[in-house]
Amino acid sequence: MLYTKQISISIALCTYNGAKYILEQLDSIAAQEYLPTELVICDDASSDNTVLIIKEFAMRAPFPIKVFCNETSLGVSKNFEKAVSLCKGEYIALCDQDDIWLPNKIKDSINTIITEEECLGSEIPILVHSDLQVVDKQCNVIHSSFMHMRQIHHEEKEQLKVLLTHNFVTGCTVMMNRCLINKALPFPPKVLMHDWWFAIVAAATGKILLSQESNILYRQHGNNQVGACGFYAIYNMKKIFKLSYLDKLFAGAFLQAIDLKNHLAKLSYSKSTFLDDYIKIILQGGISAVLRIHKMGISQLSYIRRIIFYLILIRCKYKDYI
C-alpha cells in the first residue's frame, strides 16, 4: 500500500443540529482501515445535543478530536472554510455530519492522491472526489450512483471549462493536498459553495481526480443542507422552468468566476486571458455570446443543461443580478 503512518491526514467535519445521525458518522470514521491524524469539527451554533454527542465520542475516539463552536451561524461554506483552515494535516478530507463512510474511504482517497503526486510532485494542487451510494434514513440503498442519478460525470479534460458554470464535485467525497489548501484559502466574497470553490481552484492550478471507489453512504432524510434527487425529478424540473432562479444561479457562478480571475492574479497564474475572454462574453450576452462560448469549449455536463445554459445567455436576464 502507498499509505504510511507518517502521512498526516485531517478530516474537516462541519455540524449543525446533527444529533440524530452524527454518532453513526463518527463511528464510521473510527472504523476506517487507515485512521486520520486528527478530526477537526466546527459546529455552526447547534441548538440540539450535537456537541455533547461529539464530546462524549471524543473520550473514546482512537484519534484526537478538536471541537470549535461558532457563537453565531456562519453558514455551510464559511463554516467549512473555517474547519479546513484549522486543519494541520498534509491532506484534508471534507466530511458531512449525516453520511456513513465505508471502511476504505480514507485509504482509497489518499492512495489516489499519492499515486498522482509521485508523477506530478507534491507542489501541484490535487483534489480527489468520488461517486456516492444514495441511501434512505435507514441506510437502504436508493441508488447505487449519485452521479448517475444527477446526470453528472467527472470531466477528465478541460475541467475548468465545465466548472465555470456547473460543479461536478460533491464536497463530502473530497480529499485535498496541502498545496491546494494553500492556494484556495482564504475564500473570496462571492464563493457559492465550498466544494465548488476548491474544485475550481484545483482545475485552474492543478488537477481533479476521480477515485473509482464509491465509498460513502449519502443519507437522505429530508433535512439535508444539500440533498440528492434525480435530475428529472419534479423538484428539479420546477427549478429548471423557473427562469428567474436559473438567472440568479448563473449570475452567482459568473461572479464566482470573476473572484477566481482576481484570486489567480494574486497567485500569478496564467489563466487570466482565458477568464478575461469568458467574462467579456458573459457581460455581452445574446446569441453572439452563445456562438463564442461554444467556440471556446465552455460546456455543461449534459445536453439539457447545455440548452438551458444557451437560453440563459440569449435572454440576458442574469445581468439584473450581477
Rosetta silent file (secondary structure, phi, psi, omega in degrees, C-alpha in Angstrom):
SEQUENCE: MLYTKQISISIALCTYNGAKYILEQLDSIAAQEYLPTELVICDDASSDNTVLIIKEFAMRAPFPIKVFCNETSLGVSKNFEKAVSLCKGEYIALCDQDDIWLPNKIKDSINTIITEEECLGSEIPILVHSDLQVVDKQCNVIHSSFMHMRQIHHEEKEQLKVLLTHNFVTGCTVMMNRCLINKALPFPPKVLMHDWWFAIVAAATGKILLSQESNILYRQHGNNQVGACGFYAIYNMKKIFKLSYLDKLFAGAFLQAIDLKNHLAKLSYSKSTFLDDYIKIILQGGISAVLRIHKMGISQLSYIRRIIFYLILIRCKYKDYI
SCORE:     score description
SCORE:     0.000 S_00000001
   1 L     0.000  148.931 -179.305    0.000    0.000    0.000 S_00000001
   2 L   -77.330  -27.074 -176.074    1.104    3.559   -0.698 S_00000001
   3 L   -70.334  138.209  173.048   -0.173    4.872    2.595 S_00000001
   4 L  -130.753  157.134 -176.291    2.235    5.148    5.516 S_00000001
   5 L   -70.251  -11.521  177.463    1.623    6.206    9.104 S_00000001
   6 L   -75.677  -15.605  179.627    3.989    9.161    8.634 S_00000001
   7 L   -78.819  128.734 -179.675    1.393   10.843    6.413 S_00000001
   8 L   -97.184  125.669 -176.656   -0.806   13.253    8.371 S_00000001
   9 E  -122.490  122.791  174.755   -4.473   13.293    7.406 S_00000001
  10 E  -103.741  147.687  170.715   -7.021   15.750    8.788 S_00000001
  11 E  -115.332  127.206  176.434  -10.783   15.459    8.484 S_00000001
  12 E  -101.626  108.216 -177.170  -12.796   18.695    8.425 S_00000001
  13 E  -113.613  126.092  176.885  -16.305   17.921    9.691 S_00000001
  14 E  -108.716  136.330 -177.410  -18.995   20.607    9.907 S_00000001
  15 E  -127.591  152.662  171.783  -22.083   20.111   12.043 S_00000001
  16 L  -160.626  112.486  179.902  -25.393   21.840   12.636 S_00000001
  17 L    46.437   51.200 -176.139  -28.236   20.247   14.601 S_00000001
  18 L  -107.622   23.867 -173.126  -26.982   16.813   13.579 S_00000001
  19 L   -57.557  -31.259 -173.399  -27.672   14.894   16.791 S_00000001
  20 L   -67.263  -34.462 -172.278  -29.808   12.259   15.082 S_00000001
  21 L  -123.064   -8.204 -170.747  -27.094   10.892   12.790 S_00000001
  22 H   -61.968  -35.800 -177.123  -23.721   12.299   13.885 S_00000001
  23 H   -64.605  -37.713  177.951  -22.729    9.317   16.046 S_00000001
  24 H   -63.020  -38.952  177.795  -23.066    6.893   13.112 S_00000001
  25 H   -66.602  -45.212  179.270  -20.780    9.102   11.054 S_00000001
  26 H   -60.941  -42.370  178.316  -18.231    9.377   13.858 S_00000001
  27 H   -63.750  -35.324  179.813  -18.262    5.612   14.368 S_00000001
  28 H   -69.669  -31.299  174.918  -17.712    5.074   10.652 S_00000001
  29 H   -69.660  -40.444  178.902  -14.626    7.322   10.791 S_00000001
  30 H   -66.868  -19.625 -179.088  -13.332    5.377   13.780 S_00000001
  31 L   -94.843   10.196 -179.170  -13.792    2.156   11.760 S_00000001
  32 L   -66.857  145.544  175.660  -11.563    3.292    8.884 S_00000001
  33 L   -61.133  -37.442  174.357   -8.790    0.966    7.700 S_00000001
  34 L  -119.346  119.186 -176.182   -6.478    3.994    7.934 S_00000001
  35 L   -82.716  151.106  176.730   -7.300    6.383   10.752 S_00000001
  36 L   -72.991  160.775  174.130   -6.943   10.155   10.459 S_00000001
  37 L   -74.879  -33.450  178.817   -4.295   12.068   12.373 S_00000001
  38 E  -156.520  155.260  172.631   -6.969   14.435   13.649 S_00000001
  39 E  -120.435  116.354  179.763  -10.662   15.214   13.321 S_00000001
  40 E  -104.143  120.737 -176.300  -11.470   18.932   13.306 S_00000001
  41 E  -117.664  126.661  173.497  -15.135   19.705   13.956 S_00000001
  42 E  -113.601  113.639  178.868  -16.740   23.129   13.563 S_00000001
  43 E   -93.860  131.690 -171.570  -20.265   23.297   14.933 S_00000001
  44 L   -95.904   57.215  176.664  -22.384   26.077   13.455 S_00000001
  45 L    64.152   50.975  177.374  -24.314   27.097   16.596 S_00000001
  46 L   -63.810  148.054  176.992  -26.367   23.919   17.018 S_00000001
  47 L  -109.247    3.551  178.069  -29.363   24.048   19.357 S_00000001
  48 L  -108.418 -157.176 -175.083  -29.588   20.271   19.912 S_00000001
  49 L   -91.882   18.414 -176.419  -27.232   17.732   21.517 S_00000001
  50 H   -53.982  -51.552 -175.605  -24.772   17.554   18.613 S_00000001
  51 H   -66.046  -39.123  177.313  -21.795   18.974   20.520 S_00000001
  52 H   -60.077  -44.395  178.808  -22.492   16.834   23.618 S_00000001
  53 H   -61.965  -42.426  179.512  -22.526   13.677   21.475 S_00000001
  54 H   -62.579  -45.392 -177.698  -19.253   14.704   19.830 S_00000001
  55 H   -66.381  -35.610  176.143  -17.545   15.378   23.166 S_00000001
  56 H   -67.325  -39.926  177.234  -18.676   12.019   24.562 S_00000001
  57 H   -64.589  -38.290 -177.306  -17.349   10.289   21.443 S_00000001
  58 H   -59.776  -26.796 -178.770  -14.052   12.173   21.747 S_00000001
  59 L   -69.973  -21.821 -179.644  -13.395   10.476   25.092 S_00000001
  60 L  -119.653    2.872 -176.032  -13.153    7.067   23.374 S_00000001
  61 L   -68.799  144.594  179.727  -12.043    8.047   19.876 S_00000001
  62 L   -84.552   18.025  178.327   -8.830    6.436   18.525 S_00000001
  63 L  -153.604  157.640  179.371   -7.614    9.821   17.219 S_00000001
  64 L   -66.732  141.101  176.476   -7.518   13.418   18.527 S_00000001
  65 E  -123.949  127.516  176.602  -10.685   15.470   18.079 S_00000001
  66 E  -112.419  125.058 -176.399  -10.723   19.273   18.127 S_00000001
  67 E  -114.247  128.003  177.699  -14.134   20.892   18.538 S_00000001
  68 E  -123.293  128.329 -176.840  -14.846   24.530   17.710 S_00000001
  69 E  -112.065  119.887  178.085  -18.277   26.024   18.383 S_00000001
  70 L   -74.283  134.693  178.324  -19.416   29.089   16.477 S_00000001
  71 L   -69.419  -36.156  174.636  -21.274   31.630   18.616 S_00000001
  72 L  -129.765  156.283 -175.173  -23.421   32.560   15.608 S_00000001
  73 L   -68.458  133.282  176.892  -24.088   30.612   12.441 S_00000001
  74 L   -93.960  -21.372 -170.486  -21.577   31.092    9.605 S_00000001
  75 L    90.882  164.034 -171.496  -23.432   29.039    7.008 S_00000001
  76 H   -59.376  -53.882 -173.248  -22.178   25.930    5.245 S_00000001
  77 H   -65.648  -46.512 -179.085  -19.395   27.370    3.062 S_00000001
  78 H   -67.720  -31.742  177.721  -17.875   29.725    5.633 S_00000001
  79 H   -68.849  -39.432  175.724  -18.026   27.010    8.284 S_00000001
  80 H   -67.881  -37.397  175.724  -16.117   24.610    6.030 S_00000001
  81 H   -57.946  -44.631  179.073  -13.611   27.356    5.249 S_00000001
  82 H   -62.991  -47.225 -178.114  -13.044   27.743    8.983 S_00000001
  83 H   -60.287  -46.376 -179.662  -12.762   23.991    9.588 S_00000001
  84 H   -63.588  -39.233 -179.051  -10.261   23.489    6.765 S_00000001
  85 H   -65.380  -22.440 -179.467   -8.185   26.471    7.927 S_00000001
  86 L   -90.698   -7.385 -179.699   -7.872   24.841   11.365 S_00000001
  87 L   -77.422  141.648 -178.103   -6.632   21.507    9.984 S_00000001
  88 L  -105.489   -9.404 -172.647   -2.914   20.740   10.378 S_00000001
  89 L   -71.285  161.423  173.469   -2.595   17.673    8.139 S_00000001
  90 L   -70.198  -25.956 -179.857   -0.762   17.325    4.842 S_00000001
  91 E  -131.946  139.746 -175.571   -4.050   16.042    3.405 S_00000001
  92 E  -127.738  127.116  175.853   -7.545   17.211    4.324 S_00000001
  93 E  -105.936  139.503  175.518  -10.807   15.347    3.770 S_00000001
  94 E   -90.753  144.735 -173.409  -14.194   17.075    3.898 S_00000001
  95 E  -143.943  134.141  173.941  -16.937   15.354    5.849 S_00000001
  96 L   -95.620  160.045 -171.302  -20.692   15.849    6.332 S_00000001
  97 L   -80.076  -19.047 -169.344  -22.455   15.015    9.576 S_00000001
  98 L  -117.022   10.832  176.918  -25.126   12.620    8.352 S_00000001
  99 L   -93.720 -178.950  172.451  -23.321   10.262    5.956 S_00000001
 100 E  -133.401  126.430  177.320  -21.535    6.987    6.630 S_00000001
 101 E   -88.452  128.999  172.172  -18.008    6.306    5.407 S_00000001
 102 L   -71.381  155.155 -168.980  -17.241    2.782    4.291 S_00000001
 103 L   -57.607  -21.605 -176.946  -14.017    1.416    5.866 S_00000001
 104 L   -98.237   11.330 -174.224  -11.845    2.034    2.778 S_00000001
 105 H   -60.119  -54.711 -178.168  -12.811    5.699    2.260 S_00000001
 106 H   -64.657  -43.348 -178.330   -9.606    7.296    3.592 S_00000001
 107 H   -58.152  -48.119 -177.944   -7.378    4.591    2.113 S_00000001
 108 H   -65.180  -41.861 -177.953   -8.741    4.966   -1.409 S_00000001
 109 H   -66.142  -47.568 -176.997   -8.615    8.755   -1.364 S_00000001
 110 H   -68.328  -37.494  178.094   -5.092    9.070   -0.013 S_00000001
 111 H   -65.038  -36.822  177.708   -3.718    6.378   -2.310 S_00000001
 112 H   -63.825  -44.297  179.756   -5.250    8.133   -5.322 S_00000001
 113 H   -65.992  -47.178 -175.330   -3.604   11.436   -4.383 S_00000001
 114 H   -65.086  -37.555  176.949   -0.215    9.951   -3.531 S_00000001
 115 H   -58.725  -42.213  179.804   -0.088    7.982   -6.781 S_00000001
 116 H   -70.872  -38.122  179.323   -0.633   11.232   -8.695 S_00000001
 117 H   -65.324  -30.427  176.937    1.874   13.126   -6.562 S_00000001
 118 H   -64.404  -26.702  177.768    4.515   10.533   -7.387 S_00000001
 119 H   -88.874  -43.720 -172.240    4.085   11.568  -11.037 S_00000001
 120 H   -98.271  -23.368 -174.107    3.496   15.315  -10.691 S_00000001
 121 L    98.530  157.356 -175.772    5.133   16.150   -7.365 S_00000001
 122 L   -79.058   -5.835  179.939    3.603   17.387   -4.119 S_00000001
 123 L   -91.622    9.748  174.959    3.735   21.034   -5.241 S_00000001
 124 L  -102.752  125.324  178.099    0.839   20.530   -7.657 S_00000001
 125 L   -62.324  128.948 -178.224   -2.626   21.199   -6.179 S_00000001
 126 E  -132.987  134.767  173.153   -4.658   17.978   -6.247 S_00000001
 127 E  -125.450  132.617  174.863   -8.267   17.242   -5.348 S_00000001
 128 E  -117.365  136.973  176.396   -9.769   13.756   -5.407 S_00000001
 129 E  -134.290  176.272 -178.297  -13.503   13.082   -5.317 S_00000001
 130 L  -150.940  174.538  171.595  -15.731   10.071   -5.858 S_00000001
 131 L   -78.181  173.774  176.586  -19.255    8.906   -6.503 S_00000001
 132 L  -135.019  158.382  169.373  -21.634    8.074   -3.633 S_00000001
 133 E   -97.900  121.624 -177.979  -24.265    5.483   -2.844 S_00000001
 134 E   -84.814  126.187 -177.491  -27.561    7.236   -2.099 S_00000001
 135 E  -128.431  162.867  177.212  -29.389    5.719    0.897 S_00000001
 136 L   -89.449 -168.185 -176.690  -32.525    6.462    2.920 S_00000001
 137 L   -58.379  -35.484 -177.560  -32.800    7.179    6.663 S_00000001
 138 L   -92.425    9.960  178.850  -32.232    3.512    7.498 S_00000001
 139 L    69.297   25.913  169.258  -29.293    3.257    5.051 S_00000001
 140 L   -80.702  134.478 -175.117  -31.187    1.205    2.491 S_00000001
 141 E   -68.445  123.789  174.420  -29.718    1.900   -0.948 S_00000001
 142 E   -89.977  -41.982  179.282  -31.930    4.155   -3.079 S_00000001
 143 E  -151.010  135.794 -176.796  -29.453    4.455   -5.943 S_00000001
 144 L   -74.290  -15.119 -177.402  -26.012    2.940   -6.362 S_00000001
 145 L  -140.060  110.687  175.336  -24.659    6.070   -8.091 S_00000001
 146 H   -63.083  -38.938 -177.294  -25.347    9.655   -7.063 S_00000001
 147 H   -65.593  -41.316  177.172  -23.564   10.911  -10.182 S_00000001
 148 H   -66.827  -39.718 -179.790  -25.745    8.834  -12.484 S_00000001
 149 H   -61.347  -37.507 -177.856  -28.835    9.878  -10.545 S_00000001
 150 L   -95.225    3.464  178.753  -27.968   13.550  -11.002 S_00000001
 151 L    58.544   45.375  174.305  -26.796   13.165  -14.611 S_00000001
 152 L  -126.164  160.593  178.316  -23.275   14.389  -13.896 S_00000001
 153 L  -149.050  157.254  176.022  -19.890   12.857  -14.614 S_00000001
 154 L   -68.177  131.930  177.641  -16.261   13.502  -13.862 S_00000001
 155 L   -98.005  118.920 -176.069  -14.614   15.644  -16.510 S_00000001
 156 L   -82.929  -38.753 -177.578  -11.069   14.451  -17.233 S_00000001
 157 L  -114.591  155.485  177.022  -10.013   17.165  -19.677 S_00000001
 158 L    50.019   47.990 -173.777  -10.739   20.906  -19.754 S_00000001
 159 H   -63.279  -38.232 -178.334  -12.084   20.722  -16.206 S_00000001
 160 H   -64.017  -34.650 -177.641  -12.199   24.469  -15.692 S_00000001
 161 H   -66.724  -24.528  173.346  -14.366   24.977  -18.766 S_00000001
 162 H   -84.374  -44.951 -172.501  -17.087   22.856  -17.147 S_00000001
 163 H   -69.195  -17.573  175.768  -16.638   24.138  -13.603 S_00000001
 164 L   -59.821  -31.707 -175.105  -17.112   27.758  -14.595 S_00000001
 165 L  -119.501  -14.882 -176.881  -20.826   27.053  -14.997 S_00000001
 166 L  -155.580  135.172 -179.280  -21.503   23.735  -13.233 S_00000001
 167 L   -93.916  128.559  176.554  -19.947   21.809  -10.353 S_00000001
 168 L  -109.657    9.788 -178.228  -19.371   18.055  -10.780 S_00000001
 169 L  -107.780  126.702  177.429  -17.582   17.564   -7.428 S_00000001
 170 L   -95.502  120.462 -169.160  -19.552   16.518   -4.328 S_00000001
 171 H   -55.807  -39.903 -174.607  -17.951   18.040   -1.242 S_00000001
 172 H   -70.501   -6.019  176.819  -18.421   15.189    1.211 S_00000001
 173 H   -99.379   -4.872 -165.844  -16.289   12.902   -1.005 S_00000001
 174 L   -80.528  140.101  162.148  -13.359   15.306   -1.310 S_00000001
 175 E  -131.336  141.141 -175.831   -9.766   14.937   -0.148 S_00000001
 176 E  -131.989  154.451  173.245   -7.148   17.600   -0.983 S_00000001
 177 E   -88.896  165.710 -176.442   -3.433   18.046   -0.574 S_00000001
 178 H   -61.084  -32.617  179.960   -1.924   20.903    1.405 S_00000001
 179 H   -60.138  -41.988  178.761   -0.797   22.652   -1.752 S_00000001
 180 H   -66.691  -42.410  179.135   -4.415   23.112   -2.884 S_00000001
 181 H   -58.387  -43.700 -179.954   -5.490   24.372    0.529 S_00000001
 182 H   -63.566  -30.779  179.311   -2.750   26.983    0.453 S_00000001
 183 H   -79.500  -32.483 -170.659   -3.927   28.112   -2.991 S_00000001
 184 H   -88.837  -26.548 -177.562   -7.665   28.169   -2.201 S_00000001
 185 L   -96.742  147.962   -5.141   -7.734   29.920    1.183 S_00000001
 186 L   -78.571  161.059  178.250   -8.976   32.405    2.160 S_00000001
 187 L   -68.783  139.015  169.624  -12.264   32.361    0.255 S_00000001
 188 L   -74.760  172.719 -171.190  -13.114   35.497   -1.743 S_00000001
 189 L   -64.951  -31.606 -168.177  -16.536   37.125   -1.128 S_00000001
 190 L  -100.492   21.369  177.445  -18.585   35.570   -3.963 S_00000001
 191 L   -63.859  128.353 -179.393  -17.911   31.852   -3.391 S_00000001
 192 L   -79.241  -50.994  177.255  -21.166   29.946   -3.978 S_00000001
 193 L  -143.648  147.263 -175.831  -20.241   26.675   -2.251 S_00000001
 194 H   -59.015  -42.993 -177.981  -17.042   25.491   -0.610 S_00000001
 195 H   -67.603  -37.603  177.750  -16.716   22.330   -2.719 S_00000001
 196 H   -62.817  -42.218 -179.783  -17.246   24.270   -5.958 S_00000001
 197 H   -65.222  -47.950  178.545  -14.534   26.746   -4.961 S_00000001
 198 H   -58.243  -40.212 -179.217  -11.994   24.056   -4.037 S_00000001
 199 H   -66.991  -43.010 -175.753  -12.787   22.290   -7.321 S_00000001
 200 H   -70.508  -33.605  175.661  -12.496   25.393   -9.487 S_00000001
 201 H   -70.559  -40.130  176.922   -9.165   26.375   -7.919 S_00000001
 202 H   -61.675  -41.765 -179.899   -7.882   22.816   -8.360 S_00000001
 203 H   -66.148  -35.293 -177.030   -8.932   22.849  -12.021 S_00000001
 204 H   -79.523  -28.354 -172.646   -7.241   26.208  -12.611 S_00000001
 205 H  -118.289  -14.794 -175.494   -3.976   25.477  -10.805 S_00000001
 206 L  -151.889 -118.557 -173.129   -3.634   21.702  -10.635 S_00000001
 207 E  -152.134  145.528  173.902   -5.748   18.607  -11.174 S_00000001
 208 E  -111.242  129.520 -179.111   -9.011   16.939  -10.120 S_00000001
 209 E  -116.054  151.748  175.588   -9.018   13.137   -9.878 S_00000001
 210 E  -109.075  120.079  171.572  -11.853   10.643   -9.572 S_00000001
 211 L   -74.921  135.134 -175.396  -11.477    7.756   -7.145 S_00000001
 212 L   -75.417  -14.103 -178.635  -13.055    4.675   -8.699 S_00000001
 213 L   -90.664  132.703  173.286  -14.499    3.514   -5.387 S_00000001
 214 L   -95.153   94.252 -165.959  -17.937    4.729   -4.261 S_00000001
 215 L  -118.281   27.655  173.748  -17.205    4.610   -0.562 S_00000001
 216 E  -132.497  135.271  170.604  -19.744    6.888    1.121 S_00000001
 217 E   -91.293  113.005 -173.094  -23.372    6.200    2.001 S_00000001
 218 E   -95.250   98.162 -170.848  -25.079    9.516    1.244 S_00000001
 219 E   -77.519  133.494  175.279  -28.060    9.598    3.561 S_00000001
 220 L  -110.271  122.960 -176.052  -31.285   11.332    2.507 S_00000001
 221 L  -139.762    7.991  175.545  -33.592   12.307    5.359 S_00000001
 222 L    93.501  -19.242 -179.961  -35.431   15.466    4.328 S_00000001
 223 L  -113.265   11.163 -178.841  -33.307   17.903    6.368 S_00000001
 224 L   -59.155  140.939  172.857  -30.091   17.721    4.344 S_00000001
 225 L   -63.320  -41.714  175.011  -28.393   21.034    3.690 S_00000001
 226 L  -133.742  111.532 -174.186  -27.761   19.740    0.171 S_00000001
 227 L  -101.799 -176.009 -178.861  -29.780   16.685   -0.786 S_00000001
 228 L  -123.399  127.211  168.774  -29.998   14.263   -3.663 S_00000001
 229 L  -143.971  157.220 -176.715  -32.857   13.806   -6.067 S_00000001
 230 L   -60.205  149.867 -177.775  -32.909   12.595   -9.642 S_00000001
 231 L   -59.025  -35.576 -177.899  -32.135   15.124  -12.355 S_00000001
 232 L   -95.026   12.271  177.194  -35.569   14.579  -13.907 S_00000001
 233 L   -65.043  155.062 -177.417  -37.410   14.660  -10.560 S_00000001
 234 H   -57.037  -38.906 -179.461  -40.351   17.061  -10.292 S_00000001
 235 H   -57.686  -44.112  179.886  -38.414   19.193   -7.804 S_00000001
 236 H   -72.807  -38.711  179.946  -35.639   19.791  -10.335 S_00000001
 237 H   -62.752  -35.964  177.339  -37.984   20.273  -13.253 S_00000001
 238 H   -63.203  -40.303  178.856  -39.777   23.025  -11.339 S_00000001
 239 H   -66.640  -39.945 -178.611  -36.451   24.803  -10.816 S_00000001
 240 H   -60.983  -37.941 -176.934  -35.497   24.398  -14.474 S_00000001
 241 L   -90.199    1.974  172.549  -38.685   26.098  -15.615 S_00000001
 242 L   -97.539   88.779 -169.213  -38.323   28.877  -13.041 S_00000001
 243 H   -64.043  -31.401  179.482  -36.082   31.045  -15.172 S_00000001
 244 H   -64.146  -36.457  176.434  -35.517   33.722  -12.541 S_00000001
 245 H   -63.014  -44.382 -179.812  -33.974   31.075  -10.266 S_00000001
 246 H   -66.566  -38.103  177.559  -31.659   29.951  -13.077 S_00000001
 247 H   -61.991  -43.848  178.944  -30.705   33.545  -13.884 S_00000001
 248 H   -64.039  -42.409 -179.543  -29.726   34.163  -10.238 S_00000001
 249 H   -63.968  -43.706  179.753  -27.748   30.916  -10.085 S_00000001
 250 H   -66.283  -39.832  177.459  -25.871   31.706  -13.280 S_00000001
 251 H   -60.798  -39.543  177.515  -25.161   35.248  -12.097 S_00000001
 252 H   -63.376  -42.357  178.214  -23.708   33.775   -8.908 S_00000001
 253 H   -65.065  -36.504  178.485  -21.470   31.433  -10.894 S_00000001
 254 H   -66.152  -44.080  178.243  -20.352   34.350  -13.057 S_00000001
 255 H   -64.461  -34.399  175.066  -19.427   36.471  -10.016 S_00000001
 256 H   -64.632  -37.897  177.641  -17.539   33.477   -8.653 S_00000001
 257 H   -64.313  -37.646  176.182  -15.605   33.309  -11.940 S_00000001
 258 H   -64.205  -43.038  176.606  -14.620   36.971  -11.519 S_00000001
 259 H   -60.485  -38.010  178.666  -13.399   36.177   -8.000 S_00000001
 260 H   -63.285  -44.998  179.099  -11.409   33.283   -9.457 S_00000001
 261 H   -57.012  -47.360 -179.471   -9.752   35.564  -12.001 S_00000001
 262 H   -67.317  -37.012  179.166   -8.722   38.013   -9.278 S_00000001
 263 H   -64.343  -44.383  179.936   -7.639   35.183   -6.978 S_00000001
 264 H   -67.187  -32.681  178.145   -5.420   33.647   -9.665 S_00000001
 265 H   -62.636  -38.671  177.608   -3.909   37.025  -10.427 S_00000001
 266 H   -66.212  -29.921 -179.925   -2.742   37.244   -6.816 S_00000001
 267 H   -89.314   -1.290 -179.942   -1.214   33.774   -7.197 S_00000001
 268 L    63.225   39.138  174.971    0.450   34.766  -10.517 S_00000001
 269 L   -94.823  153.556 -168.481   -1.317   32.017  -12.509 S_00000001
 270 L   -98.705   31.857  176.558   -1.745   32.373  -16.255 S_00000001
 271 L   -92.195    2.692 -170.466   -5.469   31.649  -16.686 S_00000001
 272 H   -64.225  -38.411 -179.309   -6.312   35.362  -16.712 S_00000001
 273 H   -63.032  -47.214  177.578   -6.533   35.733  -20.522 S_00000001
 274 H   -59.104  -46.470 -178.613   -8.963   32.828  -20.830 S_00000001
 275 H   -69.774  -34.899  175.267  -11.043   34.129  -17.931 S_00000001
 276 H   -58.086  -46.728  179.798  -10.923   37.689  -19.290 S_00000001
 277 H   -61.957  -44.575 -179.978  -12.423   36.451  -22.566 S_00000001
 278 H   -60.544  -46.303 -178.317  -15.088   34.432  -20.740 S_00000001
 279 H   -62.855  -42.071  178.736  -16.088   37.390  -18.558 S_00000001
 280 H   -62.761  -40.250 -179.091  -16.349   39.737  -21.556 S_00000001
 281 H   -65.709  -43.705 -179.389  -18.547   37.268  -23.426 S_00000001
 282 H   -65.391  -39.016  177.840  -20.919   36.800  -20.486 S_00000001
 283 H   -65.243  -28.186  177.758  -21.200   40.554  -19.986 S_00000001
 284 H   -74.310  -52.712 -179.639  -22.112   40.820  -23.663 S_00000001
 285 L    69.378 -177.289  177.528  -24.779   38.105  -23.690 S_00000001
 286 L    85.536 -175.566 -177.376  -27.131   37.313  -26.551 S_00000001
 287 H   -64.061  -36.574  179.546  -26.833   34.913  -29.490 S_00000001
 288 H   -63.401  -32.715  177.010  -23.317   36.075  -30.295 S_00000001
 289 H   -66.077  -38.937  177.274  -22.289   35.060  -26.762 S_00000001
 290 H   -60.282  -44.950 -179.039  -23.658   31.569  -27.368 S_00000001
 291 H   -64.737  -41.347 -178.626  -21.571   31.232  -30.519 S_00000001
 292 H   -72.043  -38.239  177.334  -18.407   32.491  -28.850 S_00000001
 293 H   -63.485  -41.718  178.605  -18.928   30.323  -25.743 S_00000001
 294 H   -62.304  -41.678 -179.934  -19.395   27.282  -27.968 S_00000001
 295 H   -65.759  -34.374  179.230  -16.188   28.121  -29.839 S_00000001
 296 H   -72.536  -18.593 -178.670  -14.284   28.457  -26.544 S_00000001
 297 L    87.554   12.946  174.790  -15.416   24.981  -25.495 S_00000001
 298 L   -70.911  125.417 -172.618  -17.286   26.141  -22.390 S_00000001
 299 L  -141.190  162.758  171.248  -19.785   23.376  -21.805 S_00000001
 300 L  -100.837  171.483 -172.721  -22.338   21.863  -19.469 S_00000001
 301 L   -82.714  -13.974 -178.460  -22.389   18.218  -18.412 S_00000001
 302 L  -144.318  163.339 -178.258  -25.492   17.182  -20.331 S_00000001
 303 H   -60.678  -44.365 -178.432  -27.424   18.145  -23.446 S_00000001
 304 H   -64.995  -44.036  178.087  -30.353   19.556  -21.451 S_00000001
 305 H   -61.107  -36.257 -179.740  -28.084   21.643  -19.215 S_00000001
 306 H   -66.312  -42.436  178.341  -26.340   22.998  -22.313 S_00000001
 307 H   -62.283  -42.854  178.543  -29.635   24.068  -23.884 S_00000001
 308 H   -63.291  -42.777  178.368  -30.674   25.795  -20.657 S_00000001
 309 H   -57.043  -47.571 -179.859  -27.274   27.495  -20.471 S_00000001
 310 H   -64.908  -37.228  178.554  -27.665   28.851  -24.002 S_00000001
 311 H   -63.923  -41.091  177.722  -31.213   30.015  -23.247 S_00000001
 312 H   -61.277  -44.125  179.494  -29.964   31.931  -20.217 S_00000001
 313 H   -62.816  -42.495 -177.686  -27.292   33.620  -22.335 S_00000001
 314 H   -66.042  -41.690 -178.191  -29.774   34.592  -25.060 S_00000001
 315 H   -68.873  -35.476  178.001  -32.303   36.043  -22.589 S_00000001
 316 L    66.738   12.435 -178.754  -29.591   38.072  -20.759 S_00000001
 317 H   -71.648  -17.207  178.367  -31.798   38.438  -17.665 S_00000001
 318 H   -61.835  -23.040 -179.634  -28.916   37.252  -15.466 S_00000001
 319 H   -63.338  -22.063  179.288  -27.427   40.729  -15.870 S_00000001
 320 H   -67.555  -17.585 -175.277  -30.089   42.025  -13.472 S_00000001
 321 H  -110.771    5.664 -179.979  -28.334   40.095  -10.667 S_00000001
 322 L   -91.981    0.000    0.000  -24.732   40.989  -11.443 S_00000001
